Amino acid sequence: MSPHAARPADAVEASRTRIFSARRIITMNGGEPEAVAVLGERVVAVGARRDLRDRFPGAEDVDLGDGVMLP
């Protein structure tokens, strides 16, 4: 069995997820999220960067620095 086959589906999904953080993230839901988790081309979660890192531990971390993100 390959290592990928032995991994749970959620772990595989987390490893394909990217977490973007930026100085400012603008959503249509209001609030001021610190980060956005993206799987493929779909936003799967927004919130505190720490919470998203806990939820998607294998995700790639993309820091946009002082940028502004409009997902």
mmCIF file of the N, C-alpha and C atoms, coordinates in Angstrom:
data_MODEL
# 
_entry.id   MODEL 
# 
loop_
_atom_site.group_PDB 
_atom_site.id 
_atom_site.type_symbol 
_atom_site.label_atom_id 
_atom_site.label_alt_id 
_atom_site.label_comp_id 
_atom_site.label_asym_id 
_atom_site.label_entity_id 
_atom_site.label_seq_id 
_atom_site.pdbx_PDB_ins_code 
_atom_site.Cartn_x 
_atom_site.Cartn_y 
_atom_site.Cartn_z 
_atom_site.occupancy 
_atom_site.B_iso_or_equiv 
_atom_site.pdbx_formal_charge 
_atom_site.auth_seq_id 
_atom_site.auth_comp_id 
_atom_site.auth_asym_id 
_atom_site.auth_atom_id 
_atom_site.pdbx_PDB_model_num 
ATOM 1   N N  . MET A 1 1  ? 0.854   -1.177 0.000  1.00 0.00 ? 1  MET A N  1 
ATOM 2   C CA . MET A 1 1  ? 0.000   0.000  0.000  1.00 0.00 ? 1  MET A CA 1 
ATOM 3   C C  . MET A 1 1  ? 0.898   1.237  0.000  1.00 0.00 ? 1  MET A C  1 
ATOM 4   N N  . SER A 1 2  ? 0.591   2.187  -0.856 1.00 0.00 ? 2  SER A N  1 
ATOM 5   C CA . SER A 1 2  ? 1.395   3.409  -0.922 1.00 0.00 ? 2  SER A CA 1 
ATOM 6   C C  . SER A 1 2  ? 1.105   4.287  0.293  1.00 0.00 ? 2  SER A C  1 
ATOM 7   N N  . PRO A 1 3  ? 2.037   5.177  0.644  1.00 0.00 ? 3  PRO A N  1 
ATOM 8   C CA . PRO A 1 3  ? 1.784   6.070  1.789  1.00 0.00 ? 3  PRO A CA 1 
ATOM 9   C C  . PRO A 1 3  ? 0.551   6.940  1.597  1.00 0.00 ? 3  PRO A C  1 
ATOM 10  N N  . HIS A 1 4  ? 0.255   7.310  0.346  1.00 0.00 ? 4  HIS A N  1 
ATOM 11  C CA . HIS A 1 4  ? -0.913  8.152  0.095  1.00 0.00 ? 4  HIS A CA 1 
ATOM 12  C C  . HIS A 1 4  ? -2.210  7.392  0.320  1.00 0.00 ? 4  HIS A C  1 
ATOM 13  N N  . ALA A 1 5  ? -2.229  6.117  -0.002 1.00 0.00 ? 5  ALA A N  1 
ATOM 14  C CA . ALA A 1 5  ? -3.442  5.328  0.181  1.00 0.00 ? 5  ALA A CA 1 
ATOM 15  C C  . ALA A 1 5  ? -3.748  5.117  1.658  1.00 0.00 ? 5  ALA A C  1 
ATOM 16  N N  . ALA A 1 6  ? -2.720  5.125  2.489  1.00 0.00 ? 6  ALA A N  1 
ATOM 17  C CA . ALA A 1 6  ? -2.914  4.883  3.916  1.00 0.00 ? 6  ALA A CA 1 
ATOM 18  C C  . ALA A 1 6  ? -3.374  6.131  4.667  1.00 0.00 ? 6  ALA A C  1 
ATOM 19  N N  . ARG A 1 7  ? -3.284  7.287  4.031  1.00 0.00 ? 7  ARG A N  1 
ATOM 20  C CA . ARG A 1 7  ? -3.662  8.525  4.706  1.00 0.00 ? 7  ARG A CA 1 
ATOM 21  C C  . ARG A 1 7  ? -5.166  8.738  4.646  1.00 0.00 ? 7  ARG A C  1 
ATOM 22  N N  . PRO A 1 8  ? -5.759  9.241  5.710  1.00 0.00 ? 8  PRO A N  1 
ATOM 23  C CA . PRO A 1 8  ? -7.189  9.557  5.676  1.00 0.00 ? 8  PRO A CA 1 
ATOM 24  C C  . PRO A 1 8  ? -7.473  10.650 4.653  1.00 0.00 ? 8  PRO A C  1 
ATOM 25  N N  . ALA A 1 9  ? -8.676  10.637 4.109  1.00 0.00 ? 9  ALA A N  1 
ATOM 26  C CA . ALA A 1 9  ? -9.063  11.611 3.081  1.00 0.00 ? 9  ALA A CA 1 
ATOM 27  C C  . ALA A 1 9  ? -8.898  13.043 3.571  1.00 0.00 ? 9  ALA A C  1 
ATOM 28  N N  . ASP A 1 10 ? -9.223  13.306 4.835  1.00 0.00 ? 10 ASP A N  1 
ATOM 29  C CA . ASP A 1 10 ? -9.104  14.679 5.320  1.00 0.00 ? 10 ASP A CA 1 
ATOM 30  C C  . ASP A 1 10 ? -7.647  15.132 5.396  1.00 0.00 ? 10 ASP A C  1 
ATOM 31  N N  . ALA A 1 11 ? -6.715  14.221 5.649  1.00 0.00 ? 11 ALA A N  1 
ATOM 32  C CA . ALA A 1 11 ? -5.297  14.579 5.666  1.00 0.00 ? 11 ALA A CA 1 
ATOM 33  C C  . ALA A 1 11 ? -4.809  14.904 4.263  1.00 0.00 ? 11 ALA A C  1 
ATOM 34  N N  . VAL A 1 12 ? -5.277  14.155 3.282  1.00 0.00 ? 12 VAL A N  1 
ATOM 35  C CA . VAL A 1 12 ? -4.915  14.432 1.890  1.00 0.00 ? 12 VAL A CA 1 
ATOM 36  C C  . VAL A 1 12 ? -5.467  15.789 1.485  1.00 0.00 ? 12 VAL A C  1 
ATOM 37  N N  . GLU A 1 13 ? -6.714  16.061 1.850  1.00 0.00 ? 13 GLU A N  1 
ATOM 38  C CA . GLU A 1 13 ? -7.328  17.356 1.533  1.00 0.00 ? 13 GLU A CA 1 
ATOM 39  C C  . GLU A 1 13 ? -6.554  18.491 2.191  1.00 0.00 ? 13 GLU A C  1 
ATOM 40  N N  . ALA A 1 14 ? -6.163  18.321 3.435  1.00 0.00 ? 14 ALA A N  1 
ATOM 41  C CA . ALA A 1 14 ? -5.416  19.364 4.141  1.00 0.00 ? 14 ALA A CA 1 
ATOM 42  C C  . ALA A 1 14 ? -4.081  19.632 3.459  1.00 0.00 ? 14 ALA A C  1 
ATOM 43  N N  . SER A 1 15 ? -3.444  18.600 2.922  1.00 0.00 ? 15 SER A N  1 
ATOM 44  C CA . SER A 1 15 ? -2.146  18.793 2.281  1.00 0.00 ? 15 SER A CA 1 
ATOM 45  C C  . SER A 1 15 ? -2.274  19.517 0.947  1.00 0.00 ? 15 SER A C  1 
ATOM 46  N N  . ARG A 1 16 ? -3.456  19.540 0.348  1.00 0.00 ? 16 ARG A N  1 
ATOM 47  C CA . ARG A 1 16 ? -3.688  20.246 -0.917 1.00 0.00 ? 16 ARG A CA 1 
ATOM 48  C C  . ARG A 1 16 ? -4.265  21.640 -0.685 1.00 0.00 ? 16 ARG A C  1 
ATOM 49  N N  . THR A 1 17 ? -4.454  21.995 0.558  1.00 0.00 ? 17 THR A N  1 
ATOM 50  C CA . THR A 1 17 ? -5.040  23.282 0.916  1.00 0.00 ? 17 THR A CA 1 
ATOM 51  C C  . THR A 1 17 ? -3.936  24.322 1.082  1.00 0.00 ? 17 THR A C  1 
ATOM 52  N N  . ARG A 1 18 ? -4.224  25.548 0.683  1.00 0.00 ? 18 ARG A N  1 
ATOM 53  C CA . ARG A 1 18 ? -3.313  26.670 0.908  1.00 0.00 ? 18 ARG A CA 1 
ATOM 54  C C  . ARG A 1 18 ? -4.002  27.659 1.840  1.00 0.00 ? 18 ARG A C  1 
ATOM 55  N N  . ILE A 1 19 ? -3.247  28.180 2.784  1.00 0.00 ? 19 ILE A N  1 
ATOM 56  C CA . ILE A 1 19 ? -3.767  29.184 3.708  1.00 0.00 ? 19 ILE A CA 1 
ATOM 57  C C  . ILE A 1 19 ? -3.083  30.508 3.389  1.00 0.00 ? 19 ILE A C  1 
ATOM 58  N N  . PHE A 1 20 ? -3.890  31.467 2.949  1.00 0.00 ? 20 PHE A N  1 
ATOM 59  C CA . PHE A 1 20 ? -3.392  32.794 2.613  1.00 0.00 ? 20 PHE A CA 1 
ATOM 60  C C  . PHE A 1 20 ? -3.635  33.722 3.793  1.00 0.00 ? 20 PHE A C  1 
ATOM 61  N N  . SER A 1 21 ? -2.613  34.471 4.170  1.00 0.00 ? 21 SER A N  1 
ATOM 62  C CA . SER A 1 21 ? -2.788  35.512 5.179  1.00 0.00 ? 21 SER A CA 1 
ATOM 63  C C  . SER A 1 21 ? -2.297  36.825 4.570  1.00 0.00 ? 21 SER A C  1 
ATOM 64  N N  . ALA A 1 22 ? -2.894  37.916 5.002  1.00 0.00 ? 22 ALA A N  1 
ATOM 65  C CA . ALA A 1 22 ? -2.558  39.234 4.470  1.00 0.00 ? 22 ALA A CA 1 
ATOM 66  C C  . ALA A 1 22 ? -2.878  40.293 5.517  1.00 0.00 ? 22 ALA A C  1 
ATOM 67  N N  . ARG A 1 23 ? -2.349  41.487 5.288  1.00 0.00 ? 23 ARG A N  1 
ATOM 68  C CA . ARG A 1 23 ? -2.638  42.597 6.207  1.00 0.00 ? 23 ARG A CA 1 
ATOM 69  C C  . ARG A 1 23 ? -4.133  42.811 6.314  1.00 0.00 ? 23 ARG A C  1 
ATOM 70  N N  . ARG A 1 24 ? -4.822  42.700 5.176  1.00 0.00 ? 24 ARG A N  1 
ATOM 71  C CA . ARG A 1 24 ? -6.275  42.902 5.176  1.00 0.00 ? 24 ARG A CA 1 
ATOM 72  C C  . ARG A 1 24 ? -6.917  41.909 4.225  1.00 0.00 ? 24 ARG A C  1 
ATOM 73  N N  . ILE A 1 25 ? -7.975  41.267 4.691  1.00 0.00 ? 25 ILE A N  1 
ATOM 74  C CA . ILE A 1 25 ? -8.759  40.352 3.869  1.00 0.00 ? 25 ILE A CA 1 
ATOM 75  C C  . ILE A 1 25 ? -10.186 40.871 3.867  1.00 0.00 ? 25 ILE A C  1 
ATOM 76  N N  . ILE A 1 26 ? -10.703 41.132 2.686  1.00 0.00 ? 26 ILE A N  1 
ATOM 77  C CA . ILE A 1 26 ? -12.043 41.701 2.543  1.00 0.00 ? 26 ILE A CA 1 
ATOM 78  C C  . ILE A 1 26 ? -12.992 40.599 2.088  1.00 0.00 ? 26 ILE A C  1 
ATOM 79  N N  . THR A 1 27 ? -14.025 40.340 2.882  1.00 0.00 ? 27 THR A N  1 
ATOM 80  C CA . THR A 1 27 ? -15.054 39.376 2.491  1.00 0.00 ? 27 THR A CA 1 
ATOM 81  C C  . THR A 1 27 ? -16.397 40.089 2.476  1.00 0.00 ? 27 THR A C  1 
ATOM 82  N N  . MET A 1 28 ? -17.362 39.480 1.867  1.00 0.00 ? 28 MET A N  1 
ATOM 83  C CA . MET A 1 28 ? -18.703 40.061 1.830  1.00 0.00 ? 28 MET A CA 1 
ATOM 84  C C  . MET A 1 28 ? -19.473 39.759 3.115  1.00 0.00 ? 28 MET A C  1 
ATOM 85  N N  . ASN A 1 29 ? -18.856 39.002 4.031  1.00 0.00 ? 29 ASN A N  1 
ATOM 86  C CA . ASN A 1 29 ? -19.504 38.630 5.287  1.00 0.00 ? 29 ASN A CA 1 
ATOM 87  C C  . ASN A 1 29 ? -19.186 39.583 6.426  1.00 0.00 ? 29 ASN A C  1 
ATOM 88  N N  . GLY A 1 30 ? -18.382 40.590 6.162  1.00 0.00 ? 30 GLY A N  1 
ATOM 89  C CA . GLY A 1 30 ? -17.988 41.493 7.231  1.00 0.00 ? 30 GLY A CA 1 
ATOM 90  C C  . GLY A 1 30 ? -16.911 40.869 8.095  1.00 0.00 ? 30 GLY A C  1 
ATOM 91  N N  . GLY A 1 31 ? -16.657 41.465 9.208  1.00 0.00 ? 31 GLY A N  1 
ATOM 92  C CA . GLY A 1 31 ? -15.607 40.963 10.077 1.00 0.00 ? 31 GLY A CA 1 
ATOM 93  C C  . GLY A 1 31 ? -14.234 41.238 9.487  1.00 0.00 ? 31 GLY A C  1 
ATOM 94  N N  . GLU A 1 32 ? -13.209 40.816 10.194 1.00 0.00 ? 32 GLU A N  1 
ATOM 95  C CA . GLU A 1 32 ? -11.837 41.014 9.748  1.00 0.00 ? 32 GLU A CA 1 
ATOM 96  C C  . GLU A 1 32 ? -11.051 39.724 9.902  1.00 0.00 ? 32 GLU A C  1 
ATOM 97  N N  . PRO A 1 33 ? -11.266 38.753 9.004  1.00 0.00 ? 33 PRO A N  1 
ATOM 98  C CA . PRO A 1 33 ? -10.522 37.496 9.116  1.00 0.00 ? 33 PRO A CA 1 
ATOM 99  C C  . PRO A 1 33 ? -9.032  37.720 8.865  1.00 0.00 ? 33 PRO A C  1 
ATOM 100 N N  . GLU A 1 34 ? -8.211  36.890 9.494  1.00 0.00 ? 34 GLU A N  1 
ATOM 101 C CA . GLU A 1 34 ? -6.760  36.973 9.325  1.00 0.00 ? 34 GLU A CA 1 
ATOM 102 C C  . GLU A 1 34 ? -6.278  36.134 8.153  1.00 0.00 ? 34 GLU A C  1 
ATOM 103 N N  . ALA A 1 35 ? -7.069  35.110 7.795  1.00 0.00 ? 35 ALA A N  1 
ATOM 104 C CA . ALA A 1 35 ? -6.594  34.161 6.797  1.00 0.00 ? 35 ALA A CA 1 
ATOM 105 C C  . ALA A 1 35 ? -7.753  33.524 6.050  1.00 0.00 ? 35 ALA A C  1 
ATOM 106 N N  . VAL A 1 36 ? -7.408  32.959 4.881  1.00 0.00 ? 36 VAL A N  1 
ATOM 107 C CA . VAL A 1 36 ? -8.375  32.271 4.029  1.00 0.00 ? 36 VAL A CA 1 
ATOM 108 C C  . VAL A 1 36 ? -7.760  30.936 3.631  1.00 0.00 ? 36 VAL A C  1 
ATOM 109 N N  . ALA A 1 37 ? -8.509  29.844 3.805  1.00 0.00 ? 37 ALA A N  1 
ATOM 110 C CA . ALA A 1 37 ? -8.058  28.527 3.364  1.00 0.00 ? 37 ALA A CA 1 
ATOM 111 C C  . ALA A 1 37 ? -8.699  28.227 2.017  1.00 0.00 ? 37 ALA A C  1 
ATOM 112 N N  . VAL A 1 38 ? -7.864  27.803 1.059  1.00 0.00 ? 38 VAL A N  1 
ATOM 113 C CA . VAL A 1 38 ? -8.324  27.545 -0.303 1.00 0.00 ? 38 VAL A CA 1 
ATOM 114 C C  . VAL A 1 38 ? -7.922  26.132 -0.702 1.00 0.00 ? 38 VAL A C  1 
ATOM 115 N N  . LEU A 1 39 ? -8.889  25.375 -1.210 1.00 0.00 ? 39 LEU A N  1 
ATOM 116 C CA . LEU A 1 39 ? -8.641  24.034 -1.742 1.00 0.00 ? 39 LEU A CA 1 
ATOM 117 C C  . LEU A 1 39 ? -8.950  24.094 -3.223 1.00 0.00 ? 39 LEU A C  1 
ATOM 118 N N  . GLY A 1 40 ? -7.929  23.951 -4.054 1.00 0.00 ? 40 GLY A N  1 
ATOM 119 C CA . GLY A 1 40 ? -8.120  24.116 -5.489 1.00 0.00 ? 40 GLY A CA 1 
ATOM 120 C C  . GLY A 1 40 ? -8.456  25.565 -5.776 1.00 0.00 ? 40 GLY A C  1 
ATOM 121 N N  . GLU A 1 41 ? -9.638  25.797 -6.313 1.00 0.00 ? 41 GLU A N  1 
ATOM 122 C CA . GLU A 1 41 ? -10.092 27.162 -6.597 1.00 0.00 ? 41 GLU A CA 1 
ATOM 123 C C  . GLU A 1 41 ? -11.234 27.580 -5.681 1.00 0.00 ? 41 GLU A C  1 
ATOM 124 N N  . ARG A 1 42 ? -11.475 26.812 -4.629 1.00 0.00 ? 42 ARG A N  1 
ATOM 125 C CA . ARG A 1 42 ? -12.611 27.054 -3.744 1.00 0.00 ? 42 ARG A CA 1 
ATOM 126 C C  . ARG A 1 42 ? -12.159 27.492 -2.356 1.00 0.00 ? 42 ARG A C  1 
ATOM 127 N N  . VAL A 1 43 ? -12.766 28.563 -1.856 1.00 0.00 ? 43 VAL A N  1 
ATOM 128 C CA . VAL A 1 43 ? -12.533 28.987 -0.476 1.00 0.00 ? 43 VAL A CA 1 
ATOM 129 C C  . VAL A 1 43 ? -13.274 28.006 0.421  1.00 0.00 ? 43 VAL A C  1 
ATOM 130 N N  . VAL A 1 44 ? -12.539 27.367 1.328  1.00 0.00 ? 44 VAL A N  1 
ATOM 131 C CA . VAL A 1 44 ? -13.161 26.375 2.204  1.00 0.00 ? 44 VAL A CA 1 
ATOM 132 C C  . VAL A 1 44 ? -13.318 26.866 3.640  1.00 0.00 ? 44 VAL A C  1 
ATOM 133 N N  . ALA A 1 45 ? -12.606 27.942 4.011  1.00 0.00 ? 45 ALA A N  1 
ATOM 134 C CA . ALA A 1 45 ? -12.743 28.478 5.368  1.00 0.00 ? 45 ALA A CA 1 
ATOM 135 C C  . ALA A 1 45 ? -12.088 29.854 5.445  1.00 0.00 ? 45 ALA A C  1 
ATOM 136 N N  . VAL A 1 46 ? -12.602 30.687 6.326  1.00 0.00 ? 46 VAL A N  1 
ATOM 137 C CA . VAL A 1 46 ? -11.970 31.970 6.653  1.00 0.00 ? 46 VAL A CA 1 
ATOM 138 C C  . VAL A 1 46 ? -11.951 32.091 8.167  1.00 0.00 ? 46 VAL A C  1 
ATOM 139 N N  . GLY A 1 47 ? -10.990 32.828 8.682  1.00 0.00 ? 47 GLY A N  1 
ATOM 140 C CA . GLY A 1 47 ? -10.944 33.011 10.122 1.00 0.00 ? 47 GLY A CA 1 
ATOM 141 C C  . GLY A 1 47 ? -9.557  33.357 10.603 1.00 0.00 ? 47 GLY A C  1 
ATOM 142 N N  . ALA A 1 48 ? -9.305  33.041 11.852 1.00 0.00 ? 48 ALA A N  1 
ATOM 143 C CA . ALA A 1 48 ? -7.997  33.293 12.446 1.00 0.00 ? 48 ALA A CA 1 
ATOM 144 C C  . ALA A 1 48 ? -6.973  32.334 11.839 1.00 0.00 ? 48 ALA A C  1 
ATOM 145 N N  . ARG A 1 49 ? -5.796  32.848 11.551 1.00 0.00 ? 49 ARG A N  1 
ATOM 146 C CA . ARG A 1 49 ? -4.744  32.037 10.932 1.00 0.00 ? 49 ARG A CA 1 
ATOM 147 C C  . ARG A 1 49 ? -4.440  30.805 11.776 1.00 0.00 ? 49 ARG A C  1 
ATOM 148 N N  . ARG A 1 50 ? -4.350  30.983 13.075 1.00 0.00 ? 50 ARG A N  1 
ATOM 149 C CA . ARG A 1 50 ? -4.040  29.870 13.975 1.00 0.00 ? 50 ARG A CA 1 
ATOM 150 C C  . ARG A 1 50 ? -5.106  28.775 13.895 1.00 0.00 ? 50 ARG A C  1 
ATOM 151 N N  . ASP A 1 51 ? -6.374  29.168 13.849 1.00 0.00 ? 51 ASP A N  1 
ATOM 152 C CA . ASP A 1 51 ? -7.463  28.193 13.748 1.00 0.00 ? 51 ASP A CA 1 
ATOM 153 C C  . ASP A 1 51 ? -7.391  27.417 12.441 1.00 0.00 ? 51 ASP A C  1 
ATOM 154 N N  . LEU A 1 52 ? -7.084  28.112 11.347 1.00 0.00 ? 52 LEU A N  1 
ATOM 155 C CA . LEU A 1 52 ? -6.989  27.435 10.056 1.00 0.00 ? 52 LEU A CA 1 
ATOM 156 C C  . LEU A 1 52 ? -5.776  26.511 10.013 1.00 0.00 ? 52 LEU A C  1 
ATOM 157 N N  . ARG A 1 53 ? -4.657  26.895 10.628 1.00 0.00 ? 53 ARG A N  1 
ATOM 158 C CA . ARG A 1 53 ? -3.477  26.015 10.696 1.00 0.00 ? 53 ARG A CA 1 
ATOM 159 C C  . ARG A 1 53 ? -3.815  24.757 11.491 1.00 0.00 ? 53 ARG A C  1 
ATOM 160 N N  . ASP A 1 54 ? -4.594  24.896 12.556 1.00 0.00 ? 54 ASP A N  1 
ATOM 161 C CA . ASP A 1 54 ? -5.010  23.729 13.341 1.00 0.00 ? 54 ASP A CA 1 
ATOM 162 C C  . ASP A 1 54 ? -5.939  22.833 12.533 1.00 0.00 ? 54 ASP A C  1 
ATOM 163 N N  . ARG A 1 55 ? -6.832  23.433 11.782 1.00 0.00 ? 55 ARG A N  1 
ATOM 164 C CA . ARG A 1 55 ? -7.818  22.676 10.998 1.00 0.00 ? 55 ARG A CA 1 
ATOM 165 C C  . ARG A 1 55 ? -7.200  21.999 9.775  1.00 0.00 ? 55 ARG A C  1 
ATOM 166 N N  . PHE A 1 56 ? -6.198  22.624 9.163  1.00 0.00 ? 56 PHE A N  1 
ATOM 167 C CA . PHE A 1 56 ? -5.535  22.098 7.967  1.00 0.00 ? 56 PHE A CA 1 
ATOM 168 C C  . PHE A 1 56 ? -4.026  22.026 8.226  1.00 0.00 ? 56 PHE A C  1 
ATOM 169 N N  . PRO A 1 57 ? -3.572  21.074 9.053  1.00 0.00 ? 57 PRO A N  1 
ATOM 170 C CA . PRO A 1 57 ? -2.169  21.051 9.479  1.00 0.00 ? 57 PRO A CA 1 
ATOM 171 C C  . PRO A 1 57 ? -1.156  20.833 8.356  1.00 0.00 ? 57 PRO A C  1 
ATOM 172 N N  . GLY A 1 58 ? -1.540  20.222 7.257  1.00 0.00 ? 58 GLY A N  1 
ATOM 173 C CA . GLY A 1 58 ? -0.595  19.992 6.163  1.00 0.00 ? 58 GLY A CA 1 
ATOM 174 C C  . GLY A 1 58 ? -0.652  21.041 5.079  1.00 0.00 ? 58 GLY A C  1 
ATOM 175 N N  . ALA A 1 59 ? -1.390  22.111 5.314  1.00 0.00 ? 59 ALA A N  1 
ATOM 176 C CA . ALA A 1 59 ? -1.604  23.130 4.283  1.00 0.00 ? 59 ALA A CA 1 
ATOM 177 C C  . ALA A 1 59 ? -0.348  23.957 4.030  1.00 0.00 ? 59 ALA A C  1 
ATOM 178 N N  . GLU A 1 60 ? -0.224  24.412 2.789  1.00 0.00 ? 60 GLU A N  1 
ATOM 179 C CA . GLU A 1 60 ? 0.845   25.343 2.430  1.00 0.00 ? 60 GLU A CA 1 
ATOM 180 C C  . GLU A 1 60 ? 0.470   26.718 2.973  1.00 0.00 ? 60 GLU A C  1 
ATOM 181 N N  . ASP A 1 61 ? 1.428   27.396 3.569  1.00 0.00 ? 61 ASP A N  1 
ATOM 182 C CA . ASP A 1 61 ? 1.193   28.715 4.155  1.00 0.00 ? 61 ASP A CA 1 
ATOM 183 C C  . ASP A 1 61 ? 1.687   29.784 3.185  1.00 0.00 ? 61 ASP A C  1 
ATOM 184 N N  . VAL A 1 62 ? 0.797   30.677 2.750  1.00 0.00 ? 62 VAL A N  1 
ATOM 185 C CA . VAL A 1 62 ? 1.153   31.740 1.807  1.00 0.00 ? 62 VAL A CA 1 
ATOM 186 C C  . VAL A 1 62 ? 0.917   33.080 2.501  1.00 0.00 ? 62 VAL A C  1 
ATOM 187 N N  . ASP A 1 63 ? 1.994   33.780 2.813  1.00 0.00 ? 63 ASP A N  1 
ATOM 188 C CA . ASP A 1 63 ? 1.907   35.069 3.495  1.00 0.00 ? 63 ASP A CA 1 
ATOM 189 C C  . ASP A 1 63 ? 1.991   36.184 2.457  1.00 0.00 ? 63 ASP A C  1 
ATOM 190 N N  . LEU A 1 64 ? 0.922   36.937 2.307  1.00 0.00 ? 64 LEU A N  1 
ATOM 191 C CA . LEU A 1 64 ? 0.881   38.037 1.348  1.00 0.00 ? 64 LEU A CA 1 
ATOM 192 C C  . LEU A 1 64 ? 1.370   39.348 1.958  1.00 0.00 ? 64 LEU A C  1 
ATOM 193 N N  . GLY A 1 65 ? 1.890   39.271 3.169  1.00 0.00 ? 65 GLY A N  1 
ATOM 194 C CA . GLY A 1 65 ? 2.488   40.435 3.822  1.00 0.00 ? 65 GLY A CA 1 
ATOM 195 C C  . GLY A 1 65 ? 1.517   41.586 3.985  1.00 0.00 ? 65 GLY A C  1 
ATOM 196 N N  . ASP A 1 66 ? 1.895   42.748 3.479  1.00 0.00 ? 66 ASP A N  1 
ATOM 197 C CA . ASP A 1 66 ? 1.063   43.946 3.601  1.00 0.00 ? 66 ASP A CA 1 
ATOM 198 C C  . ASP A 1 66 ? -0.009  44.033 2.528  1.00 0.00 ? 66 ASP A C  1 
ATOM 199 N N  . GLY A 1 67 ? -0.177  42.974 1.767  1.00 0.00 ? 67 GLY A N  1 
ATOM 200 C CA . GLY A 1 67 ? -1.168  42.973 0.694  1.00 0.00 ? 67 GLY A CA 1 
ATOM 201 C C  . GLY A 1 67 ? -2.599  42.958 1.208  1.00 0.00 ? 67 GLY A C  1 
ATOM 202 N N  . VAL A 1 68 ? -3.514  43.174 0.288  1.00 0.00 ? 68 VAL A N  1 
ATOM 203 C CA . VAL A 1 68 ? -4.944  43.110 0.560  1.00 0.00 ? 68 VAL A CA 1 
ATOM 204 C C  . VAL A 1 68 ? -5.508  41.999 -0.306 1.00 0.00 ? 68 VAL A C  1 
ATOM 205 N N  . MET A 1 69 ? -6.312  41.123 0.279  1.00 0.00 ? 69 MET A N  1 
ATOM 206 C CA . MET A 1 69 ? -6.881  39.998 -0.455 1.00 0.00 ? 69 MET A CA 1 
ATOM 207 C C  . MET A 1 69 ? -8.396  40.133 -0.508 1.00 0.00 ? 69 MET A C  1 
ATOM 208 N N  . LEU A 1 70 ? -8.938  39.931 -1.687 1.00 0.00 ? 70 LEU A N  1 
ATOM 209 C CA . LEU A 1 70 ? -10.380 39.918 -1.893 1.00 0.00 ? 70 LEU A CA 1 
ATOM 210 C C  . LEU A 1 70 ? -10.710 38.580 -2.541 1.00 0.00 ? 70 LEU A C  1 
ATOM 211 N N  . PRO A 1 71 ? -11.050 37.579 -1.704 1.00 0.00 ? 71 PRO A N  1 
ATOM 212 C CA . PRO A 1 71 ? -11.289 36.235 -2.261 1.00 0.00 ? 71 PRO A CA 1 
ATOM 213 C C  . PRO A 1 71 ? -12.541 36.175 -3.119 1.00 0.00 ? 71 PRO A C  1 
# 
